[in-house]
Amino acid sequence: MNQYEIEDTSDWLGSPTRLETVKHYASMLEEDIHGLKCQLQSAKENIADLVNMNDKLSDELKKARTWMANLEAETTEQLSELSSLRLVQSQNESLRRQLQTALNNRGPGQLSP
């Protein structure tokens, strides 16, 4: 292609100059930067909210763990009591059987104690 066949548009009316093009591009970049700053601020606020939520949840978790530890101690104590009561029940049943056997073995002519 011959270089003289390419149309020169630099003198057309309405064609932006190099300076105008650079200013327009700079303006677009400024808008993008402003948008990014807004997004960054929003992200910082979200992070701060998440940190606060995490702190609250951590506190609740500590309270729940303490509550569970107390319940575990109480349960252990109750299991110990149940074990003692089962032993007493077993002894009671054994004594009843012995008494019943003694009453059954006593003859009809024997006096009551």
SERO-4910 file (N, C-alpha, C, O; in steps of 0.05 Angstrom, whole numbers):
BEGIN
 pado doro    nc1    nc2    nc3   cac1   cac2   cac3    cc1    cc2    cc3    oc1    oc2    oc3
  Met    A     17    -23      0      0      0      0     18     25      0     38     26     14
  Asn    A     11     43    -15     26     68    -18     19     86      6     -5     90     12
  Gln    A     39     98     18     35    115     41     18    140     35      6    151     53
  Tyr    A     17    147     10      2    171      3    -28    164      0    -45    182     -2
  Glu    A    -34    139     -1    -62    131     -3    -76    131     24   -101    130     26
  Ile    A    -61    132     47    -72    133     73    -81    161     79    -66    180     76
  Glu    A   -106    163     86   -118    190     90   -108    201    117   -110    188    138
  Asp    A    -99    226    117    -91    240    142   -115    253    154   -128    270    141
  Thr    A   -122    245    179   -146    256    192   -140    276    213   -158    285    227
  Ser    A   -114    284    216   -107    302    238   -119    329    236   -121    343    256
  Asp    A   -128    337    213   -139    364    210   -169    364    209   -182    385    205
  Trp    A   -181    341    212   -211    340    212   -222    354    237   -209    354    258
  Leu    A   -245    365    234   -258    377    257   -269    355    275   -280    336    265
  Gly    A   -266    358    301   -277    339    320   -258    316    327   -264    301    346
  Ser    A   -236    314    314   -216    293    321   -201    303    345   -190    326    344
  Pro    A   -198    287    367   -184    296    390   -154    298    385   -143    282    370
  Thr    A   -142    317    398   -113    319    397   -101    298    416   -115    286    431
  Arg    A    -75    295    414    -62    276    431    -66    284    461    -70    266    477
  Leu    A    -64    309    467    -67    319    494    -96    313    504   -100    305    527
  Glu    A   -116    318    487   -143    313    495   -148    283    500   -162    275    518
  Thr    A   -135    266    484   -137    237    487   -125    228    514   -136    212    528
  Val    A   -101    239    520    -88    233    545   -104    243    569   -106    228    589
  Lys    A   -116    267    567   -132    277    589   -157    259    593   -165    254    616
  His    A   -169    251    571   -192    233    573   -185    207    586   -199    197    604
  Tyr    A   -163    195    578   -153    170    590   -147    174    620   -154    156    636
  Ala    A   -135    196    627   -129    202    655   -155    205    671   -156    195    694
  Ser    A   -175    217    659   -201    220    672   -213    192    677   -224    187    699
  Met    A   -211    175    657   -222    147    661   -207    133    683   -219    118    699
  Leu    A   -181    136    684   -165    123    705   -172    134    732   -174    118    752
  Glu    A   -177    160    735   -185    172    760   -212    160    770   -215    154    793
  Glu    A   -231    156    751   -256    144    758   -252    115    768   -264    107    787
  Asp    A   -235    101    754   -229     73    762   -217     73    790   -224     56    807
  Ile    A   -198     91    795   -185     92    821   -205     99    842   -204     87    864
  His    A   -223    117    837   -243    125    856   -261    100    863   -267     95    886
  Gly    A   -269     86    842   -285     62    846   -270     41    863   -282     28    880
  Leu    A   -245     38    857   -229     18    872   -226     27    902   -226     10    920
  Lys    A   -223     53    906   -221     63    934   -247     57    949   -247     50    972
  Cys    A   -270     61    935   -296     55    948   -298     25    954   -307     18    976
  Gln    A   -289      8    936   -290    -20    941   -271    -28    964   -278    -45    980
  Leu    A   -248    -16    965   -229    -21    986   -241    -13   1013   -238    -28   1032
  Gln    A   -253     10   1014   -265     19   1039   -287      0   1048   -289     -7   1072
  Ser    A   -303     -8   1029   -325    -28   1035   -313    -54   1045   -323    -66   1064
  Ala    A   -292    -63   1033   -279    -88   1041   -267    -85   1069   -269   -104   1085
  Lys    A   -255    -62   1075   -245    -57   1102   -267    -58   1123   -263    -70   1145
  Glu    A   -290    -46   1117   -312    -47   1135   -323    -75   1139   -329    -83   1162
  Asn    A   -324    -90   1118   -333   -118   1120   -314   -134   1137   -322   -151   1153
  Ile    A   -288   -130   1133   -268   -144   1149   -271   -137   1178   -269   -154   1196
  Ala    A   -275   -111   1184   -278   -103   1212   -303   -116   1224   -302   -125   1247
  Asp    A   -325   -117   1209   -349   -131   1219   -344   -160   1224   -353   -172   1244
  Leu    A   -329   -173   1205   -323   -202   1209   -306   -207   1233   -309   -226   1247
  Val    A   -287   -189   1238   -270   -191   1261   -286   -189   1287   -283   -205   1305
  Asn    A   -305   -170   1287   -323   -167   1311   -340   -191   1315   -343   -201   1337
  Met    A   -351   -202   1293   -367   -226   1294   -351   -249   1305   -360   -265   1322
  Asn    A   -326   -252   1295   -308   -273   1304   -303   -271   1334   -302   -291   1348
  Asp    A   -298   -246   1343   -293   -242   1372   -317   -250   1389   -313   -264   1409
  Lys    A   -341   -243   1380   -365   -250   1395   -369   -280   1395   -375   -292   1416
  Leu    A   -364   -293   1372   -367   -322   1370   -346   -336   1387   -352   -357   1399
  Ser    A   -322   -325   1388   -302   -337   1405   -309   -335   1434   -305   -354   1449
  Asp    A   -321   -312   1443   -330   -310   1470   -352   -329   1476   -352   -342   1497
  Glu    A   -371   -332   1458   -393   -351   1462   -383   -380   1463   -392   -396   1479
  Leu    A   -363   -386   1447   -351   -412   1447   -338   -418   1474   -340   -440   1485
  Lys    A   -323   -398   1484   -311   -402   1511   -332   -407   1532   -328   -425   1549
  Lys    A   -354   -392   1531   -375   -395   1551   -388   -423   1548   -393   -437   1568
  Ala    A   -392   -431   1523   -404   -458   1518   -385   -480   1528   -395   -500   1539
  Arg    A   -359   -477   1524   -340   -497   1533   -340   -498   1564   -338   -520   1575
  Thr    A   -341   -475   1576   -342   -475   1606   -367   -488   1616   -367   -504   1635
  Trp    A   -390   -482   1603   -415   -494   1610   -414   -524   1607   -424   -539   1624
  Met    A   -402   -533   1584   -400   -562   1580   -382   -575   1600   -387   -597   1609
  Ala    A   -360   -562   1608   -342   -573   1628   -357   -576   1655   -353   -595   1669
  Asn    A   -373   -556   1661   -389   -557   1686   -409   -580   1685   -412   -595   1704
  Leu    A   -422   -583   1662   -441   -605   1659   -426   -632   1660   -437   -651   1672
  Glu    A   -403   -634   1649   -387   -658   1651   -380   -665   1680   -382   -688   1688
  Ala    A   -372   -645   1695   -366   -650   1723   -390   -658   1738   -389   -677   1755
  Glu    A   -413   -645   1733   -438   -652   1746   -447   -681   1738   -456   -696   1755
  Thr    A   -443   -688   1713   -450   -714   1704   -433   -735   1717   -443   -757   1725
  Thr    A   -407   -730   1719   -389   -748   1733   -398   -753   1762   -397   -775   1772
  Glu    A   -405   -731   1775   -414   -733   1803   -440   -749   1804   -443   -766   1822
  Gln    A   -458   -745   1786   -483   -760   1786   -479   -789   1780   -492   -807   1791
  Leu    A   -460   -795   1762   -454   -823   1756   -442   -837   1781   -448   -861   1786
  Ser    A   -426   -823   1796   -415   -834   1820   -437   -839   1840   -437   -860   1853
  Glu    A   -456   -821   1843   -479   -825   1861   -496   -849   1852   -504   -865   1868
  Leu    A   -500   -851   1826   -516   -874   1815   -502   -900   1821   -514   -920   1829
  Ser    A   -476   -901   1818   -460   -925   1825   -463   -932   1854   -467   -955   1861
  Ser    A   -462   -912   1872   -466   -917   1900   -494   -927   1906   -498   -946   1922
  Leu    A   -514   -915   1893   -542   -924   1897   -546   -952   1887   -561   -967   1899
  Arg    A   -534   -959   1865   -536   -986   1854   -524  -1007   1874   -535  -1028   1878
  Leu    A   -502   -999   1886   -489  -1017   1906   -508  -1021   1930   -512  -1043   1939
  Val    A   -520   -999   1939   -539  -1000   1962   -563  -1017   1954   -572  -1033   1970
  Gln    A   -573  -1013   1930   -596  -1029   1920   -589  -1058   1919   -605  -1075   1928
  Ser    A   -566  -1064   1909   -557  -1092   1908   -555  -1105   1936   -564  -1127   1940
  Gln    A   -544  -1090   1954   -541  -1100   1982   -569  -1103   1994   -574  -1123   2008
  Asn    A   -587  -1084   1989   -615  -1086   1999   -628  -1111   1988   -641  -1125   2003
  Glu    A   -626  -1116   1962   -638  -1140   1950   -627  -1165   1962   -641  -1184   1967
  Ser    A   -601  -1165   1966   -587  -1189   1978   -598  -1194   2006   -603  -1217   2013
  Leu    A   -600  -1173   2022   -610  -1176   2050   -639  -1185   2050   -647  -1201   2067
  Arg    A   -656  -1175   2031   -684  -1184   2029   -685  -1214   2023   -701  -1229   2035
  Arg    A   -669  -1222   2004   -668  -1251   1997   -660  -1268   2021   -672  -1289   2026
  Gln    A   -640  -1259   2035   -631  -1274   2059   -653  -1275   2080   -657  -1296   2092
  Leu    A   -666  -1252   2084   -688  -1251   2103   -711  -1270   2095   -722  -1284   2111
  Gln    A   -718  -1268   2069   -739  -1285   2059   -732  -1315   2062   -749  -1331   2070
  Thr    A   -707  -1322   2057   -698  -1349   2060   -699  -1357   2089   -708  -1380   2095
  Ala    A   -691  -1340   2107   -692  -1346   2135   -720  -1350   2145   -726  -1367   2161
  Leu    A   -739  -1333   2135   -767  -1336   2143   -779  -1361   2132   -795  -1374   2146
  Asn    A   -771  -1369   2108   -782  -1394   2096   -771  -1418   2109   -784  -1439   2111
  Asn    A   -746  -1417   2120   -734  -1440   2133   -743  -1444   2162   -737  -1465   2174
  Arg    A   -756  -1425   2173   -765  -1427   2201   -789  -1446   2202   -808  -1443   2186
  Gly    A   -789  -1463   2219   -810  -1483   2221   -836  -1471   2233   -835  -1449   2244
  Pro    A   -859  -1485   2229   -884  -1475   2239   -886  -1474   2270   -901  -1457   2280
  Gly    A   -870  -1489   2284   -872  -1489   2313   -854  -1469   2326   -854  -1466   2351
  Gln    A   -837  -1456   2311   -818  -1437   2322   -832  -1411   2328   -850  -1402   2314
  Leu    A   -823  -1399   2349   -835  -1373   2357   -823  -1350   2341   -800  -1352   2331
  Ser    A   -838  -1330   2339   -828  -1306   2325   -808  -1292   2342   -810  -1292   2367
  Pro    A   -788  -1281   2331   -768  -1267   2347   -778  -1243   2360   -763  -1229   2375
***
